[in-house]
């Protein structure tokens, strides 16, 4: 099998594996695979004389390798030979006599530094094949073969495609990078890449390989360019030579490079050129164009390419389908994403059935088999669309079809369930992930930290940070930021500072969002000095943005620390020109502190810095002054806003109208409303609600009906505010039908029971002795636990009016059990006892009223006077009691009532005896 010298040399070599690739050009210069039946040879001469290689007897052997495995019993060489993975190129042939298995020459290697043996699309690394021993004067390697082979690193046992192989390289370092962007190339490709990157003239750069460039090498040269301009120069150079085939793959590469650079004119030019040359686009062509347009934010262009693909009746493959779904997902058009996938999946299944591929391409339920990446895209799309059920179905279908979920799959599923608070399902997914031997990554732990912190399980969130470290994963800035925000919201100061210290030790920067959150934490905890020190730490670094300054000003301003907010503003002026945002926040801070003059001063100061207040500025100060019952000042800024042509809705008008209404200036409110209509600004439901409520409160039926009519003409539906205002108005006036219509409309809005309006209806029904209707509302309120003391008082009044004393006493009993708190309730209970002649209970209720510090009113004294009159107390005595004021007067009433009632009771007892 192999010569004995090699076998003997390797007798003591530790186990290792070495793949040897043989690539041989056939007569038509197309690379082909060498059959596995090729025998093993000790010299290249033997290979050339082999019967199996007669078709290439004059071929140059470009690269050689063999799978060798050392065993305790000797050496065995496998029958695996692969072609087409890489090329070992040198300008001169390697002499046969220098390429035996018993001795390897590196003379030619020294002549050409691009000489390299590389296996497949390797991404791993290996050691030098040749030892670092000395060379003789002829360039022969004099180190023993056993020592040389010991220097080959142990390769990983991976599958051939896309995995890591042992890389065998020539002795010494190369003068140019072989590995780029995670890929490595063998043969002369690294030399070509170096040449085109260092030599401007492409004729000079590519002259050594001009006659031997393959399609694949041309593709790599284009793909590896960092600048689109250079790629386009190389592409044109290929075209100018006239001897190179320019295929659709080359155009696809150019489309991606030009699309990333957003050179759309060049993209269109190449597309037209491709059509003129008769080169038909393929799936990946459209997928590339859609992808680059979408990533560049040009969704309309992406849709144009999708439409063109449909016009040409090009069936999207799975990759293109995934790209289109991603495009729709990016613009949050989830309906279109789902429709496109369903249409593609259905058409794919039908096509596979027609081609007789149903058993291979379809599962038992008829769906096309997809890759893990596509499933991940679909799950994420459903999740972002809020369709959790469909996302879970897709995940289960993925498992049923034997597609192994990836870390991305589990991450997406955990995030979807986590943000909905389904933490038990998150735990099950994590368990399932571990059972699938799918290792969690940093994003996995970040999701776990986020969802548990979001749903107030901060302790478990902290434990997941510790577990991340135990798994030898480095927490990133997101890990710390998520926890820091959670700590700041809960005022967990010690924990936050410990995490900050850890970030400092690791050299991680604190972003401005976290910085402002922590400042707010200190402010809300009342640690003003600590918050100021924290702010100064970042301010003195000079990297704070206007957004960060504004957030910190807002933190101080909302808690009333206006001097600190002002100092932050002054600090921002020291390092940069202020922005409108900072002025807006400062104005708001003064407004919160009720310092409206200062707020107006800083608003007006914007002009001194050459700043123009924006819509937010005006809306803020108009709302602030209107809420403070300063509509005249608010009108000044409303006029300025009009002059700046920044009014595009009725919001600022509504604020001032509400202020006028609150102060009782209904005429001015109506005048401003009419001005707004005259300027072509449409009122919204809020404006009508303010005006209708104002006139309903005043009992102005005509004006109320007028604005209701205008509102309906605008096709605006009534809201809860308007319905409540109308119920209040109609029940006060006794408009039964209108009140019932408004009450029914309120319930149709689905706002639930409103105690106030329900009480208004009960009061109206009781006044009109509509017992059944009143009882229906009362029972509904009681069933929902919303009946209050006023509700009971109205029912008691109704039952007394209708002489239903049994029901009245039941209501009074419930009122006494719940405890009387309102004057109305005491008066109604007093009246009940008076009507039924239960004077002793009436007097006890009055004393209870006094003990509760409830001041009687005229209705109370009227009932008490009636008790005294019925017991024969002279009218002049009652008038004297009425003239008495203060606490003495109340005690006089109480003692007189008690004496009269007790005496009356004693007399009755004596008469009975």
Secondary structure, DSSP 8 states (H G I E B T S, - for coil): ---HHHHHHTTT----EEEEEEE-B-TTS-B----TT----SSHHHHHT-GGGGGGTT----EEEEEEEEETTEEEE------SS-----SS---GGGEETTEEB-HHHHH-TT-EE--SS--S---BSS-S--B-TTSBB-S-HHHHHHTS-------STTS----EE-SS--SS-SEETTEE--TTHHHHHHHHHH-S-HHHHHGGGTTT--HHHHHHHHHT-SSHHHHHHHHHHHHHHSSS---HHHHHHHHHHHHHTT-HHHHHHHHHHHHHTT----HHHHHHHHHHHHHTT-HHHHHHHHHHHHHTT----HHHHHHHHHHHHHTT-HHHHHHHHHHHHHHHHHHHHHTT-HHHHB-TTS-B---HHHHHHHHHHHHHTT-HHHHHHHHHHHHHTT----HHHHHHHHHHHHHTT-HHHHHHHHHHHHHTT----HHHHHHHHHHHHHTT-HHHHHHHHHHHHHTT----HHHHHHHHHHHHHTT-HHHHHHHHHHHHHHT----HHHHHHHHHHHHHTT-HHHHHHHHHHHHTTT---HHHHHHHHHHHHHTT-HHHHHHHHHHHHHHS---HHHHHHHHHHHHHTT-HHHHHHHHHHGGGGT----HHHHHHHHHHHHHTT-HHHHHHHHHHHHHTT---SSHHHHHHHHHHHHTT-HHHHHHHHHHHHHTT----HHHHHHHHHHHHHTT-HHHHHHHHHHHHHTT----HHHHHHHHHHHHHHT-HHHHHHHHHHHHHTT----HHHHHHHHHHHHHTT-HHHHHHHHHHHHHTT---HHHHHHHHHHHHHTT-HHHHHHHHHHHHHH---SHHHHHHHHHHHHHTT-HHHHHHHHHHHHHTT----HHHHHHHHHHHHHTT--HHHHHHHHH--HHHHHHHHHHHHHHHHHHHHHHHHHHH-
